[in-house]
Amino acid sequence: MPGFPTIIRNLPVADASFKDITLFLLRGPTASLTFVEAAADSEVPMHSHGAQWGVVVAGELVLTIGKVTRTYRAGEEYLIPAGVPHAAKLRAGVRVIDFFDDPNRYRPKG
């Protein structure tokens, strides 16, 4: 599968300023979920927020969580505790599902 299926692609796109990265957004009353696709090699700079759990669906993701850098591939998951600085390098074609303990982590593009 080259990308997420139509049922995911029909979700609102998150208002995020990442170059070549699309986030399809699902929000609930206590948490939010993004389906992430990178069209090209991309980077997310070091930042922090509430707790985040994710799983790589396809491709490769390089995460730095705190001072530890690791490469994650399809089927591997990660947990970023609340407040811990982290950064990411997304390889072209990577697909990731990220769960946030914050329903307002991202908002739909207006």
C-alpha positions as CSV (number, residue, x, y, z in Angstrom):
1,M,0.0,0.0,0.0
2,P,1.6,3.3,-1.1
3,G,-0.2,5.4,1.5
4,F,-3.0,5.4,4.0
5,P,-6.3,4.2,2.6
6,T,-9.2,6.6,1.7
7,I,-10.9,6.2,5.0
8,I,-7.8,7.8,6.6
9,R,-7.1,10.3,3.8
10,N,-10.7,11.6,4.3
11,L,-9.9,12.8,7.8
12,P,-9.1,16.5,8.3
13,V,-5.5,17.5,7.7
14,A,-3.8,18.9,10.8
15,D,-2.5,22.5,10.8
16,A,1.2,21.7,11.2
17,S,4.2,23.5,9.7
18,F,6.3,20.5,8.8
19,K,7.7,20.5,5.3
20,D,6.7,17.5,3.2
21,I,4.8,15.8,6.1
22,T,1.0,15.4,6.1
23,L,-0.9,14.6,9.3
24,F,-4.4,13.2,9.0
25,L,-6.1,14.1,12.3
26,L,-8.6,12.3,14.5
27,R,-9.6,14.1,17.7
28,G,-11.5,12.8,20.8
29,P,-12.5,14.5,24.0
30,T,-9.4,13.4,25.9
31,A,-6.8,12.6,23.2
32,S,-5.9,12.9,19.6
33,L,-4.4,10.6,16.9
34,T,-2.5,11.5,13.7
35,F,-1.8,9.4,10.7
36,V,1.6,10.7,9.4
37,E,2.9,10.4,5.9
38,A,6.2,11.9,4.7
39,A,6.4,12.7,0.9
40,A,10.2,13.4,1.1
41,D,13.0,13.0,3.7
42,S,11.9,15.5,6.4
43,E,12.8,16.6,9.9
44,V,10.9,17.7,12.9
45,P,13.0,19.8,15.2
46,M,13.6,19.2,18.9
47,H,10.4,20.0,21.0
48,S,8.4,18.7,23.9
49,H,4.7,18.4,24.8
50,G,2.4,15.9,26.6
51,A,2.9,12.1,26.4
52,Q,3.0,10.5,22.9
53,W,2.9,6.9,21.8
54,G,3.5,5.8,18.2
55,V,4.0,2.9,15.9
56,V,5.7,2.8,12.4
57,V,3.3,1.4,9.8
58,A,5.8,1.5,6.9
59,G,9.2,2.8,6.2
60,E,11.8,4.2,8.6
61,L,11.7,6.9,11.3
62,V,14.8,8.1,13.3
63,L,13.8,9.4,16.7
64,T,15.9,11.2,19.3
65,I,14.1,10.9,22.6
66,G,16.0,12.8,25.3
67,K,19.6,11.9,24.5
68,V,18.9,8.6,22.8
69,T,18.7,8.2,19.0
70,R,17.2,5.1,17.5
71,T,15.8,4.0,14.1
72,Y,12.3,2.5,14.1
73,R,10.9,0.4,11.3
74,A,7.5,-1.1,10.4
75,G,5.8,-2.7,13.4
76,E,8.0,-1.0,16.0
77,E,6.5,1.3,18.6
78,Y,7.8,4.1,20.9
79,L,6.7,6.1,23.9
80,I,7.7,9.7,24.6
81,P,7.0,10.6,28.2
82,A,5.4,14.0,28.8
83,G,7.8,16.9,28.8
84,V,10.8,14.9,27.3
85,P,12.5,16.8,24.4
86,H,12.5,14.8,21.1
87,A,13.2,15.3,17.4
88,A,12.5,13.1,14.3
89,K,13.9,12.4,10.9
90,L,11.3,10.9,8.6
91,R,12.4,9.0,5.5
92,A,10.4,9.5,2.3
93,G,7.4,7.2,2.3
94,V,7.3,6.5,6.0
95,R,3.9,6.1,7.6
96,V,3.4,6.5,11.3
97,I,0.4,6.5,13.7
98,D,0.9,8.9,16.7
99,F,-1.3,9.0,19.8
100,F,-1.2,12.1,22.0
101,D,-2.7,12.5,25.5
102,D,-3.9,16.0,24.4
103,P,-7.1,16.4,22.4
104,N,-5.8,19.8,21.1
105,R,-2.2,18.8,20.2
106,Y,-3.1,19.7,16.6
107,R,-6.1,21.5,15.1
108,P,-7.6,20.9,11.6
109,K,-6.4,23.2,8.9
110,G,-8.9,26.0,8.6
